[in-house]
Amino acid sequence: MAICVVDAPVDELASRPGRDTLATNAIKTLFIAVSLLFLAALLFAPLATVFLAAFEKGFPAFLRASDYRVGVALAVTPERV
């Protein structure tokens, strides 16, 4: 049984629909960017809500409500620039 392989011309392969063109690459990139932005929003929106609620009355209120050891830990922690 012989296998017949037909070599299509390169021009024909390049002109077939669905090949990597500028438009298909741009649409793929757009879909990836939109999905990554959506995932980032799902991650950071609840995180921002928690921090906004925690510091609603300011940082001094946070220190008053927390244990005294938090203030000591913040005071002795070296700043990294």
Backbone as CSV, one residue per row, in Angstrom:
resi,resn,N_x,N_y,N_z,CA_x,CA_y,CA_z,C_x,C_y,C_z
1,MET,0.841,-1.163,0.000,0.000,0.000,0.000,0.891,1.232,0.000
2,ALA,0.731,2.051,-0.949,1.576,3.232,-1.090,0.859,4.448,-0.516
3,ILE,1.652,5.317,0.112,1.122,6.555,0.660,1.454,7.669,-0.309
4,CYS,0.430,8.393,-0.696,0.617,9.490,-1.640,0.659,10.810,-0.867
5,VAL,1.765,11.493,-0.920,1.923,12.773,-0.253,1.930,13.862,-1.320
6,VAL,0.995,14.789,-1.180,0.917,15.883,-2.144,1.512,17.111,-1.486
7,ASP,2.545,17.651,-2.083,3.150,18.877,-1.565,2.414,20.069,-2.156
8,ALA,1.728,20.791,-1.275,1.007,21.981,-1.726,2.000,23.119,-1.885
9,PRO,1.750,23.989,-2.828,2.639,25.147,-2.983,2.620,26.024,-1.724
10,VAL,3.735,26.657,-1.459,3.874,27.482,-0.262,2.897,28.648,-0.285
11,ASP,2.645,29.217,-1.433,1.705,30.338,-1.529,0.298,29.919,-1.125
12,GLU,-0.073,28.709,-1.502,-1.407,28.237,-1.157,-1.525,28.023,0.354
13,LEU,-0.506,27.486,0.983,-0.537,27.271,2.428,-0.600,28.599,3.181
14,ALA,0.115,29.588,2.703,0.156,30.878,3.373,-1.155,31.639,3.232
15,SER,-1.924,31.362,2.200,-3.160,32.111,1.979,-4.379,31.418,2.565
16,ARG,-4.226,30.287,3.189,-5.382,29.596,3.775,-5.908,30.372,4.972
17,PRO,-7.232,30.331,5.179,-7.788,31.032,6.334,-7.338,30.389,7.640
18,GLY,-7.199,31.223,8.661,-6.799,30.710,9.967,-5.308,30.701,10.188
19,ARG,-4.563,31.113,9.216,-3.111,31.158,9.384,-2.766,32.344,10.281
20,ASP,-1.565,32.355,10.816,-1.137,33.452,11.686,-0.933,34.721,10.865
21,THR,-1.875,35.615,11.018,-1.777,36.914,10.368,-1.746,37.977,11.451
22,LEU,-1.600,39.197,11.048,-1.573,40.300,12.013,-2.895,40.402,12.764
23,ALA,-3.994,40.219,12.057,-5.314,40.326,12.692,-5.530,39.198,13.700
24,THR,-5.195,37.970,13.349,-5.409,36.856,14.282,-4.501,36.973,15.495
25,ASN,-3.275,37.427,15.287,-2.381,37.621,16.434,-2.862,38.745,17.338
26,ALA,-3.387,39.812,16.751,-3.905,40.928,17.548,-5.131,40.493,18.343
27,ILE,-6.004,39.715,17.740,-7.204,39.247,18.445,-6.815,38.287,19.568
28,LYS,-5.867,37.397,19.300,-5.392,36.490,20.355,-4.808,37.267,21.525
29,THR,-3.995,38.263,21.218,-3.384,39.083,22.261,-4.446,39.849,23.041
30,LEU,-5.453,40.354,22.346,-6.546,41.073,23.001,-7.310,40.156,23.957
31,PHE,-7.635,38.956,23.522,-8.353,38.018,24.384,-7.531,37.629,25.606
32,ILE,-6.245,37.435,25.435,-5.379,37.091,26.567,-5.309,38.255,27.547
33,ALA,-5.171,39.469,27.038,-5.096,40.645,27.906,-6.396,40.847,28.683
34,VAL,-7.528,40.676,28.021,-8.820,40.842,28.693,-8.995,39.778,29.772
35,SER,-8.615,38.550,29.490,-8.761,37.491,30.491,-7.823,37.717,31.671
36,LEU,-6.612,38.205,31.435,-5.697,38.485,32.541,-6.190,39.658,33.385
37,LEU,-6.759,40.669,32.741,-7.331,41.789,33.498,-8.520,41.338,34.338
38,PHE,-9.326,40.454,33.804,-10.461,39.926,34.553,-9.986,39.123,35.763
39,LEU,-8.974,38.286,35.583,-8.441,37.516,36.708,-7.805,38.424,37.753
40,ALA,-7.122,39.472,37.320,-6.532,40.419,38.268,-7.619,41.146,39.047
41,ALA,-8.707,41.488,38.383,-9.816,42.146,39.077,-10.439,41.211,40.105
42,LEU,-10.568,39.948,39.758,-11.119,38.978,40.715,-10.207,38.799,41.918
43,LEU,-8.917,38.963,41.734,-7.977,38.810,42.829,-7.878,40.075,43.668
44,PHE,-7.738,41.229,43.028,-7.423,42.455,43.759,-8.640,43.213,44.285
45,ALA,-9.813,43.021,43.720,-10.997,43.732,44.230,-11.333,43.313,45.660
46,PRO,-11.402,42.027,45.980,-11.653,41.665,47.375,-10.506,42.066,48.303
47,LEU,-9.298,41.989,47.816,-8.149,42.384,48.624,-8.197,43.871,48.955
48,ALA,-8.530,44.676,47.983,-8.648,46.120,48.221,-9.792,46.419,49.184
49,THR,-10.883,45.682,49.074,-12.016,45.880,49.970,-11.628,45.582,51.412
50,VAL,-10.885,44.529,51.620,-10.447,44.168,52.976,-9.540,45.248,53.549
51,PHE,-8.585,45.722,52.764,-7.668,46.744,53.266,-8.378,48.079,53.491
52,LEU,-9.301,48.436,52.626,-10.055,49.678,52.831,-10.902,49.606,54.097
53,ALA,-11.481,48.452,54.354,-12.280,48.303,55.574,-11.380,48.309,56.808
54,ALA,-10.195,47.718,56.700,-9.285,47.658,57.842,-8.757,49.043,58.208
55,PHE,-8.485,49.864,57.225,-7.913,51.185,57.481,-8.944,52.298,57.285
56,GLU,-10.230,51.983,57.466,-11.294,52.956,57.255,-11.162,54.171,58.176
57,LYS,-10.749,53.924,59.399,-10.619,55.020,60.371,-9.174,55.472,60.541
58,GLY,-8.326,55.030,59.651,-6.940,55.469,59.674,-6.007,54.471,60.331
59,PHE,-4.732,54.682,60.120,-3.701,53.791,60.653,-3.608,53.851,62.182
60,PRO,-3.753,55.022,62.832,-3.713,55.048,64.294,-4.835,54.215,64.930
61,ALA,-6.016,54.211,64.325,-7.105,53.379,64.847,-6.766,51.903,64.717
62,PHE,-6.078,51.545,63.642,-5.639,50.164,63.466,-4.667,49.777,64.573
63,LEU,-3.741,50.674,64.894,-2.774,50.370,65.956,-3.450,50.281,67.319
64,ARG,-4.443,51.147,67.582,-5.159,51.071,68.857,-5.941,49.772,68.991
65,ALA,-6.520,49.300,67.902,-7.350,48.092,67.941,-6.506,46.822,67.990
66,SER,-5.282,46.907,67.528,-4.451,45.711,67.499,-3.650,45.592,68.795
67,ASP,-2.985,44.490,68.913,-2.162,44.208,70.084,-0.979,45.174,70.123
68,TYR,-0.455,45.439,71.305,0.674,46.369,71.440,1.909,45.842,70.713
69,ARG,1.993,44.545,70.545,3.167,43.958,69.894,3.252,44.325,68.415
70,VAL,2.104,44.653,67.811,2.117,45.073,66.407,2.870,46.393,66.269
71,GLY,2.590,47.335,67.160,3.285,48.624,67.128,4.769,48.470,67.383
72,VAL,5.131,47.576,68.310,6.546,47.324,68.597,7.223,46.696,67.389
73,ALA,6.543,45.752,66.751,7.128,45.100,65.575,7.317,46.087,64.434
74,LEU,6.342,46.994,64.252,6.483,47.993,63.206,7.587,48.992,63.519
75,ALA,7.794,49.267,64.801,8.823,50.230,65.191,10.213,49.660,65.014
76,VAL,10.391,48.382,65.241,11.738,47.809,65.168,12.055,47.219,63.807
77,THR,11.074,47.158,62.901,11.331,46.624,61.578,12.125,47.631,60.765
78,PRO,13.288,47.229,60.255,14.084,48.169,59.450,13.404,48.458,58.126
79,GLU,13.520,49.686,57.705,12.932,50.071,56.411,13.869,49.649,55.294
80,ARG,13.272,49.110,54.265,14.059,48.712,53.092,13.690,49.654,51.958
81,VAL,14.689,50.243,51.379,14.439,51.194,50.297,14.750,50.564,48.984
